Structure formats: C-alpha cells, structure tokens
Amino acid sequence: MYLTKMKRLFGLNNPWPDAFLKSDCADDLGLVDSLVAQTKTPSLECFLASRNGSEVEIDFATRMLQIDPTKRWTAEQLLSHRWVTS
C-alpha cells in the first residue's frame, strides 16, 4: 500500500531505483505498478498546484521528495534552494 502511494506521488513515470530493485520487495514492484495505474491519487506536482503552490515551491518539494535516493537533494542543497534563500 505504501509503495503504491510513494510511486504515484513521487515518481509515476520514473523507473524504480536500484535500491528498490535489489530489495526484498522487488517481486512486488510489478504489482505496485499495476495498482498505481488504477489509483486516482494525484501526482505531487498536481497536488501542490491544486493548493495554489508557486512554481518555486513545487520545484523545492519535488527535489526534496524524490523516490530515488540518488536524485533526491541533500539537506545542504535544499538549504541553498531559491525557495529557502529568497
């Protein structure tokens, strides 16, 4: 259930990160993908836009909430983001 929500919210069109593919749950990822296709949970961008999030807020959130840890920004990078510094 949680993997389905994570995939839908943070990376519907992105492939699963290697860390997930090498984990104990790797056999369940195909099922998760099929469940995601059937859900109506909005993507993170759509959710934030529906709440009148600005472009800079959406950019900050999507960089912070990446499903793939190799693409997720570090705390140091996030602190230098224009949403924080402006």
ZAPA-682829 format. One record per residue (C-alpha): x negated, y negated, z negated. Coordinates in nm, 4 decimals, decimal comma. Example, Ala and Ser with C-alpha at 12.3 -4.5 7.8 and 13.67 -1.06 7.14 Angstrom:
// residues 2
+----------+----------+----------+
|        u |        v |        w |
+----------+----------+----------+
|  -1,2300 |   0,4500 |  -0,7800 |
|  -1,3670 |   0,1060 |  -0,7140 |
+----------+----------+----------+
END
This chain:
// residues 86
+----------+----------+----------+
|        u |        v |        w |
+----------+----------+----------+
|   0,0000 |   0,0000 |   0,0000 |
|  -0,2742 |  -0,2479 |  -0,0955 |
|  -0,4869 |  -0,1655 |   0,2067 |
|  -0,1844 |  -0,2314 |   0,4261 |
|  -0,1321 |  -0,5732 |   0,2698 |
|  -0,5016 |  -0,6579 |   0,2937 |
|  -0,5249 |  -0,5567 |   0,6583 |
|  -0,2124 |  -0,7508 |   0,7526 |
|  -0,3037 |  -1,0627 |   0,5595 |
|  -0,6773 |  -1,0795 |   0,6229 |
|  -0,7537 |  -0,9024 |   0,9457 |
|  -0,4760 |  -0,7553 |   1,1535 |
|  -0,6681 |  -0,7828 |   1,4785 |
|  -1,0096 |  -0,7084 |   1,3326 |
|  -1,1656 |  -0,3631 |   1,3176 |
|  -1,2169 |  -0,2050 |   0,9789 |
|  -1,5508 |  -0,2978 |   0,8193 |
|  -1,8173 |  -0,0256 |   0,7975 |
|  -1,7809 |  -0,0207 |   0,4187 |
|  -1,4210 |   0,0953 |   0,4597 |
|  -1,5025 |   0,3449 |   0,7339 |
|  -1,7643 |   0,5112 |   0,5125 |
|  -1,5440 |   0,5176 |   0,2000 |
|  -1,3222 |   0,7865 |   0,0535 |
|  -1,0181 |   0,6194 |   0,2103 |
|  -1,1480 |   0,6397 |   0,5688 |
|  -0,8974 |   0,9132 |   0,6577 |
|  -0,6091 |   0,6863 |   0,5589 |
|  -0,7063 |   0,3873 |   0,7755 |
|  -0,5143 |   0,5080 |   1,0819 |
|  -0,2017 |   0,5398 |   0,8678 |
|  -0,2613 |   0,1913 |   0,7305 |
|  -0,2902 |   0,0511 |   1,0832 |
|   0,0406 |   0,2104 |   1,1828 |
|   0,2102 |   0,0775 |   0,8679 |
|   0,0731 |  -0,2696 |   0,9326 |
|   0,2240 |  -0,2661 |   1,2797 |
|   0,5653 |  -0,2045 |   1,1208 |
|   0,5470 |  -0,4700 |   0,8466 |
|   0,6606 |  -0,8281 |   0,8673 |
|   0,4023 |  -0,9772 |   0,6323 |
|   0,2719 |  -1,2997 |   0,7874 |
|  -0,0965 |  -1,3436 |   0,8569 |
|  -0,2913 |  -1,5681 |   0,6227 |
|  -0,3015 |  -1,8472 |   0,8811 |
|   0,0751 |  -1,8308 |   0,9390 |
|   0,1465 |  -1,8170 |   0,5672 |
|  -0,0661 |  -2,1234 |   0,4923 |
|   0,0677 |  -2,3135 |   0,7925 |
|   0,4237 |  -2,2469 |   0,6754 |
|   0,3262 |  -2,4059 |   0,3435 |
|   0,2005 |  -2,7154 |   0,5291 |
|  -0,1642 |  -2,6250 |   0,4777 |
|  -0,4017 |  -2,8516 |   0,6645 |
|  -0,6453 |  -2,7172 |   0,9223 |
|  -0,9359 |  -2,7627 |   0,6813 |
|  -0,7528 |  -2,5764 |   0,4017 |
|  -0,6694 |  -2,2887 |   0,6340 |
|  -1,0314 |  -2,2735 |   0,7527 |
|  -1,1570 |  -2,2624 |   0,3923 |
|  -0,9141 |  -1,9877 |   0,2904 |
|  -0,9835 |  -1,7691 |   0,5931 |
|  -1,3599 |  -1,7927 |   0,5402 |
|  -1,3156 |  -1,7005 |   0,1737 |
|  -1,0663 |  -1,4171 |   0,2260 |
|  -1,2299 |  -1,2005 |   0,4911 |
|  -1,1666 |  -0,8263 |   0,4676 |
|  -1,5182 |  -0,7602 |   0,5991 |
|  -1,7719 |  -0,8492 |   0,3290 |
|  -2,0371 |  -0,9240 |   0,5913 |
|  -1,8172 |  -1,2002 |   0,7354 |
|  -1,6939 |  -1,3354 |   0,4011 |
|  -1,8584 |  -1,6605 |   0,2970 |
|  -2,0637 |  -1,6691 |  -0,0225 |
|  -1,9792 |  -1,8993 |  -0,3115 |
|  -2,2669 |  -2,1257 |  -0,2096 |
|  -2,1366 |  -2,1512 |   0,1466 |
|  -1,7829 |  -2,2188 |   0,0234 |
|  -1,9057 |  -2,4954 |  -0,2064 |
|  -2,0565 |  -2,6681 |   0,0957 |
|  -1,7349 |  -2,6438 |   0,2997 |
|  -1,5835 |  -2,9755 |   0,4060 |
|  -1,2617 |  -2,8996 |   0,2102 |
|  -1,4638 |  -2,8962 |  -0,1133 |
|  -1,7045 |  -3,1759 |  -0,0287 |
|  -1,4538 |  -3,4290 |   0,1036 |
+----------+----------+----------+
END
